[in-house]
């Protein structure tokens, strides 16, 4: 599982291979793209171009590319030997070459082996050209040897590639001979139809997926450098993507949190504004209430201090046969109404009652008029209820100086 994840992060799910060959003396670039999905591999794209610039446009930027150099500068020979050492097989096939000037690749079989060589300068120049055109080469193969990975899945004993004819027996390749004639033969490779120009590329791209290669390739530090450069570039690209994704998610979360808190703050501001308005109204009403309360308290204090004095004087002078029903100090002139000032009959005592003898009321009023703090008495009502009783009502006006 971890290996699959590492492979996906490194290569993604698309794998490409380009075979650079020669047809009728002209350079031709065959390309193929494989897509891996749920342990299955399918051909995603297949193309043929005549310039490196055109082939670079056919491959998505940043994708790993397996390069197969299969032109006139690659030489392949068969070696019959029981030796297994790579260098011995190379020197047996090409005894007169200066080994340090060549890259070489060996397909080892039971008794017959194939060795392909190419000058280092040519391969290095190709790699520079591919890099300048924006392609990322991660592995290199020489000639037709990469077909060895899939010959066991091809039923035909004679196989045509882009520039050669191969004969085989089972999984063992017997011969490779150059042949640039075009071919329309299609081969069934484990259920996948492939034409002659797709065979080597399919096998090469497949080796990137399976991380397996039957050949022993000796490219010195070049091959390791290609892989290292690609992984570093891929790591940087993935890091940037993950970093930007993380930053975007962080900003998105921050936006939602900010938006959520902003809505709450807006609600709180509206609530605070309503409360402030309500508080202002309450303070205003409270001031009015306190003002009215003070007025009422002042009136009550004044009434309490003087009314008790006046009431005591009147009660003391009250004849036995007179019963009071009302003794009201500074009575209201009007009913109390909201938002209206309270109006009192200032410096007035209102007295009402019933007398069992009519003459007693007149005598009592005369006595009251003799009191120094009484200015005058105004009779409001006097009615005989019966032969033995009368109802009365009068006002006593008090001198202002009397309260002091």
C-alpha positions as CSV (number, residue, x, y, z in Angstrom):
1,X,0.0,0.0,0.0
2,X,2.8,2.4,0.9
3,X,4.7,1.5,-2.2
4,X,1.6,2.2,-4.3
5,X,1.2,5.6,-2.6
6,X,4.8,6.5,-3.3
7,X,4.5,5.4,-6.9
8,X,1.3,7.5,-7.3
9,X,2.9,10.6,-5.7
10,X,6.0,10.1,-7.9
11,X,4.5,9.3,-11.3
12,X,0.8,9.9,-10.9
13,X,-1.4,7.4,-12.9
14,X,-0.2,8.3,-16.4
15,X,3.1,6.9,-17.9
16,X,4.7,7.8,-21.2
17,X,7.3,6.4,-23.5
18,X,8.9,7.9,-26.6
19,X,10.9,5.9,-29.2
20,X,13.2,7.9,-31.4
21,X,13.9,5.9,-34.5
22,X,14.9,6.4,-38.2
23,X,12.5,5.6,-41.1
24,X,13.8,6.1,-44.7
25,X,16.6,8.3,-43.4
26,X,14.2,10.6,-41.4
27,X,13.8,10.9,-37.7
28,X,10.5,9.7,-36.4
29,X,9.2,9.9,-32.8
30,X,6.7,7.3,-31.7
31,X,4.9,7.9,-28.5
32,X,2.5,6.2,-26.2
33,X,0.7,7.0,-22.9
34,X,-0.6,4.4,-20.5
35,X,-3.1,5.0,-17.7
36,X,-3.2,2.9,-14.6
37,X,-6.6,2.4,-12.9
38,X,-7.5,-0.3,-10.3
39,X,-4.6,-2.6,-11.2
40,X,-5.5,-2.3,-14.9
41,X,-3.5,-0.7,-17.6
42,X,-5.0,0.9,-20.7
43,X,-3.6,2.9,-23.6
44,X,-4.5,6.5,-23.0
45,X,-2.8,8.0,-26.0
46,X,-0.7,7.1,-29.0
47,X,1.0,9.5,-31.4
48,X,3.7,9.8,-34.1
49,X,5.6,13.0,-34.8
50,X,8.6,14.1,-36.9
51,X,10.1,16.8,-34.6
52,X,11.1,16.9,-31.0
53,X,9.1,20.1,-30.5
54,X,5.9,18.4,-31.8
55,X,6.4,15.3,-29.5
56,X,6.9,17.6,-26.5
57,X,3.5,19.2,-27.1
58,X,1.8,15.8,-27.2
59,X,3.0,14.8,-23.7
60,X,1.6,16.7,-20.6
61,X,4.1,18.9,-18.8
62,X,5.9,17.3,-15.9
63,X,5.1,13.7,-16.8
64,X,7.8,11.1,-16.6
65,X,9.1,9.8,-20.0
66,X,10.9,6.6,-20.8
67,X,13.2,7.3,-23.8
68,X,14.0,4.5,-26.3
69,X,16.9,5.5,-28.6
70,X,16.5,3.2,-31.6
71,X,18.2,5.0,-34.5
72,X,21.2,4.3,-36.7
73,X,23.7,5.3,-33.9
74,X,22.6,2.3,-31.8
75,X,24.3,-1.0,-32.6
76,X,23.0,-4.3,-31.4
77,X,24.8,-7.6,-31.6
78,X,24.0,-11.2,-30.5
79,X,26.5,-13.0,-28.3
80,X,26.6,-16.8,-27.7
81,X,28.2,-17.3,-24.3
82,X,27.7,-19.0,-21.0
83,X,29.3,-16.0,-19.2
84,X,27.0,-13.9,-17.0
85,X,29.2,-10.9,-16.3
86,X,27.8,-7.8,-18.1
87,X,31.2,-6.3,-19.0
88,X,32.5,-9.6,-20.4
89,X,29.4,-9.9,-22.7
90,X,29.9,-6.3,-23.9
91,X,33.6,-6.8,-24.7
92,X,32.8,-10.1,-26.4
93,X,30.3,-8.4,-28.7
94,X,32.5,-5.3,-29.3
95,X,36.1,-6.3,-28.5
96,X,37.7,-3.2,-30.0
97,X,35.6,-0.3,-28.5
98,X,36.8,2.1,-25.8
99,X,34.3,1.1,-23.1
100,X,34.3,4.5,-21.3
101,X,33.0,6.2,-24.4
102,X,29.8,4.2,-24.7
103,X,26.6,3.5,-22.8
104,X,25.5,-0.1,-23.1
105,X,22.6,-2.4,-22.3
106,X,22.5,-6.2,-22.1
107,X,19.6,-8.6,-22.5
108,X,20.8,-11.8,-20.8
109,X,19.2,-15.2,-21.8
110,X,20.2,-18.8,-21.2
111,X,22.9,-19.1,-23.9
112,X,22.3,-16.3,-26.4
113,X,22.5,-12.6,-25.3
114,X,22.0,-9.3,-27.0
115,X,24.1,-6.2,-26.4
116,X,23.2,-2.7,-27.5
117,X,25.7,0.2,-27.4
118,X,25.6,3.9,-28.2
119,X,28.1,6.7,-27.7
120,X,27.7,8.7,-24.5
121,X,28.0,12.0,-26.4
122,X,24.9,11.2,-28.5
123,X,22.8,10.1,-25.6
124,X,23.8,13.1,-23.4
125,X,23.0,15.5,-26.3
126,X,19.6,13.9,-26.7
127,X,18.8,14.2,-23.0
128,X,19.7,17.9,-23.2
129,X,17.4,18.4,-26.2
130,X,14.5,16.7,-24.5
131,X,15.1,18.7,-21.3
132,X,15.2,22.0,-23.3
133,X,11.8,21.0,-24.8
134,X,10.2,20.6,-21.4
135,X,10.2,16.8,-21.3
136,X,11.4,14.9,-18.2
137,X,13.2,11.7,-19.1
138,X,13.6,9.3,-16.2
139,X,15.0,6.2,-18.0
140,X,16.7,5.3,-21.2
141,X,16.9,2.1,-23.3
142,X,18.9,1.3,-26.5
143,X,17.6,-0.5,-29.6
144,X,14.8,-3.1,-29.5
145,X,15.8,-4.8,-26.3
146,X,12.9,-3.5,-24.1
147,X,10.5,-5.8,-26.1
148,X,11.9,-8.7,-24.0
149,X,9.4,-7.8,-21.2
150,X,6.4,-8.7,-23.3
151,X,7.5,-11.3,-25.9
152,X,6.1,-14.0,-23.7
153,X,2.6,-12.5,-24.2
154,X,2.9,-12.5,-28.0
155,X,1.8,-15.8,-29.7
156,X,3.6,-15.1,-33.0
157,X,7.2,-16.3,-33.4
158,X,8.1,-13.5,-35.7
159,X,7.5,-10.0,-34.5
160,X,7.8,-6.7,-36.4
161,X,8.8,-3.5,-34.5
162,X,9.3,0.0,-35.8
163,X,12.6,-0.8,-37.5
164,X,13.4,-4.5,-37.0
165,X,12.2,-8.1,-37.3
166,X,12.6,-10.4,-34.3
167,X,12.3,-14.1,-34.1
168,X,11.6,-15.9,-30.8
169,X,10.8,-19.2,-29.2
170,X,8.7,-18.9,-26.1
171,X,10.2,-16.1,-24.1
172,X,13.6,-16.3,-25.7
173,X,14.6,-14.0,-28.5
174,X,16.6,-15.7,-31.2
175,X,17.4,-12.9,-33.6
176,X,17.0,-9.2,-34.2
177,X,17.5,-7.9,-37.7
178,X,17.0,-4.3,-38.9
179,X,14.1,-3.7,-41.3
180,X,12.7,-0.2,-41.9
181,X,9.7,-1.3,-44.0
182,X,6.4,-0.2,-42.7
183,X,4.2,-2.9,-41.2
184,X,0.4,-3.0,-40.5
185,X,0.6,-6.1,-38.3
186,X,-1.3,-6.0,-35.0
187,X,-0.4,-8.1,-32.0
188,X,-2.5,-9.1,-29.1
189,X,-0.5,-8.6,-25.9
190,X,-2.4,-10.0,-23.0
191,X,-5.7,-8.7,-24.4
192,X,-4.3,-5.3,-25.6
193,X,-4.0,-4.9,-29.4
194,X,-0.7,-3.2,-30.4
195,X,0.8,-2.4,-33.8
196,X,4.5,-2.7,-34.6
197,X,5.2,1.0,-33.7
198,X,3.7,0.6,-30.2
199,X,5.3,-2.6,-29.0
200,X,8.6,-1.2,-27.6
201,X,7.0,1.9,-26.2
202,X,4.2,-0.2,-24.5
203,X,6.9,-2.4,-22.8
204,X,8.9,0.7,-21.8
205,X,6.0,2.6,-20.2
206,X,4.9,-0.6,-18.6
207,X,8.3,-1.0,-16.9
208,X,7.7,2.4,-15.2
209,X,4.4,1.1,-13.8
210,X,5.7,-2.3,-12.6
211,X,9.2,-0.9,-11.6
212,X,10.7,-3.9,-13.4
213,X,13.2,-4.0,-16.2
214,X,14.7,-7.3,-17.5
215,X,17.7,-5.5,-19.0
216,X,21.0,-4.5,-17.4
217,X,21.5,-0.9,-18.4
218,X,24.9,0.7,-17.7
219,X,24.5,4.5,-18.0
220,X,26.9,5.4,-15.1
221,X,25.6,8.3,-13.0
222,X,23.3,9.5,-15.8
223,X,20.5,7.2,-15.1
224,X,20.5,7.9,-11.3
225,X,20.7,11.6,-12.0
226,X,17.6,11.4,-14.2
227,X,15.6,9.7,-11.5
228,X,16.9,12.0,-8.7
229,X,16.2,15.2,-10.8
230,X,12.7,14.0,-11.6
231,X,11.9,13.1,-8.0
232,X,13.2,16.4,-6.7
233,X,11.2,18.3,-9.3
234,X,8.1,16.2,-8.5
235,X,8.5,16.7,-4.8
236,X,8.8,20.4,-5.3
237,X,5.7,20.4,-7.5
238,X,3.7,18.2,-5.1
239,X,4.9,20.3,-2.2
240,X,3.7,23.5,-4.0
241,X,0.4,21.9,-4.8
242,X,-0.1,20.5,-1.3
243,X,1.0,23.8,0.2
244,X,-1.3,25.8,-2.0
245,X,-4.1,23.4,-1.3
246,X,-3.5,23.6,2.5
247,X,-3.3,27.4,2.3
248,X,-6.6,27.4,0.3
249,X,-8.3,25.2,2.8
250,X,-6.9,27.3,5.6
251,X,-8.2,30.5,4.0
252,X,-11.6,28.8,3.3
253,X,-11.9,27.7,6.9
254,X,-10.8,31.1,8.0
255,X,-13.4,32.7,5.7
256,X,-16.2,30.5,7.1
257,X,-15.2,31.1,10.7
258,X,-14.8,34.9,10.0
259,X,-18.2,34.9,8.2
260,X,-19.8,33.0,11.1
261,X,-18.3,35.3,13.7
262,X,-19.1,38.4,11.6
263,X,-22.7,37.4,11.4
264,X,-22.7,36.8,15.2
265,X,-21.0,40.1,15.8
266,X,-23.6,41.8,13.5
267,X,-26.4,40.2,15.5
268,X,-24.8,41.3,18.8
269,X,-24.3,44.8,17.4
270,X,-28.0,45.0,16.4
271,X,-29.0,43.6,19.8
272,X,-26.6,46.0,21.6
273,X,-28.2,48.9,19.5
274,X,-31.7,47.8,20.5
275,X,-30.6,47.5,24.2
276,X,-28.9,50.9,24.0
277,X,-32.1,52.4,22.6
278,X,-34.2,50.6,25.2
279,X,-31.8,51.7,28.0
280,X,-32.0,55.3,26.8
281,X,-35.8,55.0,26.9
282,X,-35.7,53.4,30.3
283,X,-33.4,56.0,31.7
284,X,-35.7,58.7,30.3
285,X,-38.8,57.0,31.8
286,X,-36.9,56.5,35.1
287,X,-36.0,60.2,35.3
288,X,-39.7,61.1,34.7
289,X,-40.8,58.6,37.4
290,X,-38.3,59.9,39.8
291,X,-39.4,63.4,39.1
292,X,-43.0,62.5,39.6
293,X,-42.2,60.5,42.7
294,X,-40.4,63.5,44.2
295,X,-43.3,65.7,43.4
296,X,-45.7,63.2,45.0
297,X,-43.4,62.8,48.0
298,X,-43.2,66.5,48.4
299,X,-47.0,66.8,48.3
300,X,-47.4,63.9,50.7
301,X,-44.8,65.3,53.1
302,X,-46.5,68.7,53.0
303,X,-49.9,67.1,53.4
304,X,-48.8,64.8,56.2
305,X,-47.3,67.6,58.3
306,X,-50.1,70.1,57.9
307,X,-53.1,67.8,57.4
308,X,-52.5,66.1,60.7
309,X,-52.5,69.6,62.4
310,X,-55.7,70.7,60.6
311,X,-57.4,67.4,61.1
312,X,-56.6,67.4,64.8
313,X,-58.0,70.9,65.2
314,X,-61.2,70.1,63.3
315,X,-61.8,66.8,65.1
316,X,-61.2,68.4,68.5
317,X,-63.9,71.1,67.7
318,X,-66.3,68.5,66.2
319,X,-69.7,68.4,68.1
320,X,-70.8,64.9,69.3
321,X,-73.9,64.7,67.2
322,X,-72.0,65.4,63.9
323,X,-70.5,62.5,62.0
324,X,-67.9,63.2,59.3
325,X,-67.8,61.3,56.0
326,X,-65.0,63.3,54.4
327,X,-62.0,65.3,55.6
328,X,-59.8,66.0,52.6
329,X,-56.8,68.3,52.7
330,X,-56.0,69.9,49.3
331,X,-58.5,67.7,47.4
332,X,-58.0,66.9,43.6
333,X,-59.6,69.3,41.2
334,X,-59.5,66.7,38.4
335,X,-59.1,63.0,38.0
336,X,-55.5,61.9,37.6
337,X,-54.6,61.3,33.9
338,X,-51.4,60.0,32.2
339,X,-49.1,62.7,31.0
340,X,-51.2,65.3,32.8
341,X,-50.2,67.4,35.8
342,X,-51.9,66.7,39.1
343,X,-54.1,69.7,40.1
344,X,-55.0,70.2,43.7
345,X,-57.2,72.7,45.4
346,X,-54.3,74.4,47.3
347,X,-54.8,75.6,50.9
348,X,-58.3,74.0,51.1
349,X,-59.9,71.5,53.4
350,X,-63.0,69.8,52.2
351,X,-65.3,68.6,55.0
352,X,-68.5,66.6,54.5
353,X,-70.8,64.7,57.0
354,X,-74.2,64.3,58.7
355,X,-75.6,66.2,61.6
356,X,-78.4,64.9,63.8
357,X,-79.3,68.5,64.6
358,X,-79.2,71.2,61.9
359,X,-78.4,74.0,64.2
360,X,-75.2,72.2,65.3
361,X,-73.6,72.7,61.9
362,X,-74.1,76.5,62.0
363,X,-72.7,76.7,65.5
364,X,-69.7,74.5,64.5
365,X,-68.9,76.6,61.4
366,X,-69.0,79.8,63.6
367,X,-66.5,78.3,66.0
368,X,-64.3,77.2,63.1
369,X,-64.3,80.7,61.5
370,X,-62.9,82.1,64.8
371,X,-59.7,80.0,64.4
372,X,-56.8,82.2,63.2
373,X,-55.5,79.9,60.5
374,X,-58.9,79.7,58.8
375,X,-59.4,82.5,56.2
376,X,-63.0,81.7,55.4
377,X,-65.5,78.9,55.0
378,X,-67.6,78.2,51.9
379,X,-70.7,76.1,52.2
380,X,-71.1,73.8,49.2
381,X,-74.1,71.8,50.2
382,X,-76.6,71.6,53.1
383,X,-79.7,69.3,52.8
384,X,-82.2,68.0,55.3
385,X,-82.4,64.3,54.9
386,X,-85.1,64.0,57.5
387,X,-86.6,65.8,60.4
388,X,-83.7,64.7,62.6
389,X,-80.7,64.8,60.3
390,X,-79.0,66.9,57.7
391,X,-76.1,66.4,55.3
392,X,-73.6,69.1,54.7
393,X,-70.4,69.8,52.8
394,X,-68.2,72.9,53.0
395,X,-64.7,74.1,52.1
396,X,-62.3,75.6,54.6
397,X,-59.8,78.1,53.1
398,X,-56.5,78.3,55.0
399,X,-54.2,81.3,55.3
400,X,-50.8,80.8,53.7
401,X,-49.2,82.2,56.8
402,X,-50.8,79.5,58.9
403,X,-48.6,76.7,57.4
404,X,-45.4,78.5,58.5
